[in-house]
Amino acid sequence: MRLPLVSGVDGSETSLRAVDWAVDEAALHGLPLRVVYVLEGEYRGDAAPVLSLGRPSERALAESIVETAAERVRRRHPDVDVTAEVLPGDVVTGLLREGHNAGALITGERGRGGVTGLLLGSVSLAVAASHPCPVIVVRGDKAGIDGTHGRILVGVKEPEGGSAAIRLAFREAEARDCVLDAVHAWRCPPRNHADHPRTAGEPHLYCKERAATLIDHAVADSVRDHPTVRLHSAAVEGTAAKVLAQRSAAADLIIVGAHRRRSHPGPHLGRVARTLLHHADCPVAVIPPAT
């Protein structure tokens, strides 16, 4: 059985935009969608969390919000199998718990009380940093959220191989029948020792060719598995965060791999993913290394 997509909702406009994006994605891939509202609850020893009985009005509001969101899903895509539930507990913990049984966890960029246009909200940032599954934060301008560019953008890291981020990017481009931009940002080190016989004495040319070769190797398996995808590769001089943020203005979704820290386990976002979650002009998917 394929895992459902899970979308967190709290009644804010940004969370409802995320629900709209999530149901479009569910319909595209033929997946069920689970809409959840996490309401602060209390824990009683080792038992499962229960909702506080002293706040019936909050419970009623949560149930109204989550059911309204589910009805919104049904109107938008009647064929999508949708379930809705109010869950007790801390919001971040509750969403992460859902993420362990989800194909992807989808959130808005800010919750209630957030000011549109400001940096990413703390809940979305914490969930993306923990990445129990692919986490997609729906943010950006209207064109990017509505998917009008016909373009998916994936950042290629070094070393990469056939990473989970690249595999997902090819699947998304194939399902949407759109162009896939595979981008690797490169910079020559201050003291470059170019050893390629054709580029000796031209370190920038050497670095650019090396970056292009890295992309070719990284996407080779996926190109073979998805021969109909229209792939555009680009080796671009600059920092990865800046290059990808700029190119997100012409994309419907940007996909990046989460940064792996061997010496410091636990929640973490690399500089590139953090920058994109704050500044990208389209939804951002952060893919854990083990996906």
C-alpha positions as CSV (number, residue, x, y, z in Angstrom):
1,M,0.0,0.0,0.0
2,R,1.3,3.4,-0.9
3,L,1.6,5.8,2.0
4,P,-0.7,8.8,2.1
5,L,0.3,12.4,1.8
6,V,-0.3,14.3,5.1
7,S,-1.2,18.0,5.3
8,G,-1.2,19.9,8.5
9,V,-3.9,22.6,8.9
10,D,-4.7,25.2,11.5
11,G,-7.2,27.4,9.8
12,S,-4.7,30.0,8.5
13,E,-4.7,31.0,4.9
14,T,-1.2,29.6,4.4
15,S,-2.3,26.2,5.7
16,L,-5.3,26.1,3.4
17,R,-3.1,26.9,0.4
18,A,-0.9,24.0,1.5
19,V,-4.0,21.8,1.6
20,D,-4.9,22.9,-1.9
21,W,-1.4,22.1,-3.1
22,A,-1.4,18.7,-1.3
23,V,-4.7,17.6,-2.8
24,D,-3.5,18.5,-6.3
25,E,-0.3,16.4,-5.6
26,A,-2.4,13.5,-4.3
27,A,-4.6,13.6,-7.4
28,L,-1.5,13.7,-9.6
29,H,-0.1,10.6,-8.1
30,G,-3.2,8.7,-7.2
31,L,-2.5,8.9,-3.5
32,P,-4.8,9.3,-0.4
33,L,-4.6,12.5,1.6
34,R,-4.8,12.8,5.3
35,V,-5.6,16.3,6.8
36,V,-4.7,16.8,10.4
37,Y,-5.0,19.5,13.1
38,V,-2.8,19.0,16.1
39,L,-4.4,20.5,19.2
40,E,-2.4,20.9,22.4
41,G,-3.2,18.0,24.7
42,E,-2.1,16.4,27.9
43,Y,-0.2,13.2,28.5
44,R,-1.1,10.9,31.4
45,G,1.9,8.8,32.2
46,D,2.7,6.2,29.6
47,A,-0.8,6.4,28.0
48,A,-1.5,7.9,24.7
49,P,-2.1,11.7,24.7
50,V,-5.6,12.9,25.3
51,L,-7.2,16.2,24.5
52,S,-7.7,18.5,27.4
53,L,-11.3,18.2,28.6
54,G,-11.2,21.7,30.0
55,R,-11.3,23.4,26.5
56,P,-14.3,22.1,24.6
57,S,-14.6,25.3,22.6
58,E,-11.0,24.8,21.3
59,R,-11.8,21.2,20.4
60,A,-15.0,22.3,18.6
61,L,-13.0,24.9,16.7
62,A,-10.3,22.4,15.7
63,E,-12.9,19.9,14.5
64,S,-14.6,22.6,12.4
65,I,-11.4,23.7,10.8
66,V,-10.2,20.2,9.9
67,E,-13.6,19.2,8.5
68,T,-13.9,22.4,6.5
69,A,-10.4,21.7,5.1
70,A,-11.5,18.1,4.2
71,E,-14.6,19.5,2.4
72,R,-12.4,21.9,0.5
73,V,-10.4,18.9,-0.6
74,R,-13.5,17.0,-1.8
75,R,-14.7,20.0,-3.8
76,R,-11.3,20.4,-5.5
77,H,-10.7,16.7,-6.3
78,P,-13.7,14.5,-5.5
79,D,-11.8,11.4,-6.5
80,V,-9.1,11.8,-3.9
81,D,-9.6,9.6,-0.8
82,V,-9.4,12.1,2.1
83,T,-9.5,11.5,5.9
84,A,-9.4,14.3,8.5
85,E,-8.6,14.1,12.2
86,V,-7.9,16.3,15.2
87,L,-4.8,14.9,17.1
88,P,-3.7,15.8,20.6
89,G,-0.2,16.8,21.6
90,D,2.6,19.3,20.7
91,V,2.2,20.5,17.2
92,V,5.7,19.7,16.0
93,T,5.7,16.3,17.7
94,G,2.3,15.5,16.3
95,L,3.2,16.3,12.8
96,L,6.5,14.4,13.0
97,R,4.6,11.4,14.3
98,E,2.3,11.5,11.3
99,G,5.3,11.9,9.0
100,H,6.6,8.4,10.0
101,N,3.6,6.9,8.2
102,A,3.4,9.4,5.3
103,G,4.8,9.5,1.8
104,A,5.3,13.3,2.3
105,L,4.4,15.8,5.0
106,I,3.1,19.1,3.6
107,T,2.8,22.3,5.5
108,G,2.2,26.0,4.9
109,E,5.0,28.5,5.5
110,R,3.4,30.1,8.5
111,G,0.6,29.3,10.9
112,R,-2.0,31.5,12.5
113,G,-0.6,34.7,13.9
114,G,2.2,34.7,11.3
115,V,2.6,37.7,9.0
116,T,2.5,37.0,5.3
117,G,5.9,37.7,3.7
118,L,8.0,37.2,6.8
119,L,10.4,34.3,7.3
120,L,9.4,30.7,7.7
121,G,7.3,29.9,10.8
122,S,8.9,27.9,13.6
123,V,6.6,24.9,13.2
124,S,7.4,24.4,9.5
125,L,11.1,25.0,10.1
126,A,11.2,22.4,12.9
127,V,9.4,19.8,10.9
128,A,11.6,20.3,7.9
129,A,14.7,20.1,10.0
130,S,13.6,16.8,11.5
131,H,12.5,15.3,8.1
132,P,11.0,11.9,9.0
133,C,9.9,11.8,5.4
134,P,10.0,14.2,2.5
135,V,8.7,17.6,3.8
136,I,7.2,20.1,1.4
137,V,6.7,23.6,2.6
138,V,4.2,25.4,0.3
139,R,5.5,29.0,-0.1
140,G,6.3,31.4,-2.9
141,D,4.4,33.6,-5.3
142,K,1.1,32.7,-6.9
143,A,2.6,31.4,-10.2
144,G,5.0,29.1,-8.3
145,I,2.3,27.7,-6.0
146,D,-0.2,27.3,-8.8
147,G,2.3,25.4,-10.9
148,T,2.2,27.6,-14.0
149,H,5.9,27.5,-15.0
150,G,6.0,23.9,-16.2
151,R,9.4,23.4,-14.5
152,I,10.8,21.4,-11.6
153,L,14.1,22.4,-10.1
154,V,16.5,20.0,-8.3
155,G,19.8,20.9,-6.7
156,V,22.6,18.5,-7.3
157,K,25.1,18.1,-4.5
158,E,28.5,16.7,-4.4
159,P,29.0,13.8,-4.0
160,E,25.5,12.8,-5.2
161,G,25.0,9.6,-7.2
162,G,21.4,8.7,-7.7
163,S,20.1,10.5,-4.7
164,A,16.5,10.4,-3.3
165,A,16.1,14.1,-4.2
166,I,17.0,13.4,-7.9
167,R,14.8,10.3,-8.1
168,L,11.9,12.3,-6.7
169,A,12.6,15.2,-9.1
170,F,12.4,12.9,-12.1
171,R,9.2,11.3,-10.9
172,E,7.6,14.7,-10.4
173,A,8.7,16.0,-13.8
174,E,7.4,12.8,-15.4
175,A,4.0,13.0,-13.7
176,R,3.6,16.7,-14.5
177,D,5.0,16.3,-18.0
178,C,7.2,19.3,-17.5
179,V,10.9,20.3,-17.8
180,L,13.4,19.3,-15.1
181,D,16.3,21.6,-14.4
182,A,19.2,19.8,-12.6
183,V,21.5,22.5,-11.3
184,H,24.9,22.3,-9.6
185,A,26.4,25.5,-8.3
186,W,30.2,25.6,-8.4
187,R,33.0,27.8,-7.2
188,C,36.7,27.4,-7.9
189,P,38.8,27.2,-4.7
190,P,41.2,30.1,-4.1
191,R,44.2,27.8,-5.0
192,N,42.9,25.6,-7.7
193,H,45.2,22.8,-9.0
194,A,43.7,22.0,-12.3
195,D,45.0,18.6,-13.5
196,H,42.9,18.1,-16.6
197,P,45.2,18.2,-19.7
198,R,42.8,20.3,-21.8
199,T,42.1,22.9,-19.1
200,A,45.5,23.4,-17.4
201,G,45.9,27.1,-16.8
202,E,42.2,27.7,-17.1
203,P,40.9,26.8,-13.6
204,H,37.4,28.3,-14.2
205,L,36.9,26.2,-17.3
206,Y,38.1,23.1,-15.4
207,C,35.7,23.8,-12.5
208,K,32.7,24.3,-14.9
209,E,33.5,21.1,-16.8
210,R,33.9,19.2,-13.6
211,A,30.5,20.4,-12.4
212,A,28.8,19.4,-15.6
213,T,30.3,16.0,-15.4
214,L,29.1,15.7,-11.8
215,I,25.5,16.4,-12.9
216,D,25.8,13.8,-15.7
217,H,26.9,11.1,-13.3
218,A,24.3,12.1,-10.7
219,V,21.3,11.9,-13.1
220,A,22.5,8.9,-15.2
221,D,20.4,6.2,-13.5
222,S,17.2,8.4,-13.5
223,V,17.7,9.4,-17.1
224,R,17.6,5.7,-18.0
225,D,14.6,5.0,-15.8
226,H,12.6,8.1,-17.0
227,P,13.6,8.5,-20.7
228,T,10.6,10.8,-21.5
229,V,11.6,13.5,-19.0
230,R,12.9,16.7,-20.7
231,L,16.1,17.3,-18.7
232,H,18.1,20.6,-18.7
233,S,21.4,20.5,-16.9
234,A,23.1,23.6,-15.7
235,A,26.5,24.1,-14.0
236,V,26.3,27.6,-12.6
237,E,29.0,29.6,-10.9
238,G,28.1,30.8,-7.5
239,T,26.9,29.6,-4.1
240,A,24.2,26.9,-4.2
241,A,21.8,28.8,-1.9
242,K,21.9,32.0,-4.1
243,V,21.8,30.2,-7.4
244,L,18.8,28.0,-6.5
245,A,16.9,30.8,-4.8
246,Q,17.2,32.9,-7.9
247,R,16.1,30.1,-10.2
248,S,13.2,29.2,-8.0
249,A,11.4,32.2,-9.5
250,A,10.8,30.2,-12.7
251,A,9.9,26.8,-11.0
252,D,6.8,25.1,-9.6
253,L,8.7,23.1,-7.1
254,I,12.3,23.0,-5.9
255,I,13.7,19.8,-4.5
256,V,16.9,19.5,-2.3
257,G,18.4,16.8,-0.2
258,A,18.7,17.3,3.5
259,H,22.2,17.8,4.9
260,R,23.6,14.7,6.7
261,R,25.6,15.3,9.9
262,R,27.4,12.2,11.0
263,S,29.0,13.8,14.0
264,H,25.9,15.5,15.3
265,P,22.7,13.4,14.9
266,G,19.3,15.1,15.3
267,P,17.3,17.8,13.6
268,H,19.4,19.8,11.2
269,L,19.0,21.8,8.0
270,G,21.9,22.7,5.8
271,R,22.5,26.3,4.7
272,V,21.0,25.7,1.2
273,A,17.7,24.1,2.4
274,R,17.3,26.7,5.2
275,T,17.8,29.6,2.7
276,L,15.3,28.1,0.3
277,L,12.7,27.5,3.0
278,H,13.0,31.2,3.9
279,H,13.3,32.8,0.5
280,A,12.3,30.5,-2.4
281,D,9.6,31.7,-4.8
282,C,8.0,28.3,-5.1
283,P,7.2,25.3,-2.8
284,V,10.3,23.6,-1.4
285,A,10.7,19.9,-0.9
286,V,13.4,18.8,1.6
287,I,14.3,15.1,1.1
288,P,15.9,13.1,3.9
289,P,19.0,11.1,2.8
290,A,17.5,7.7,3.6
291,T,14.2,8.2,1.7
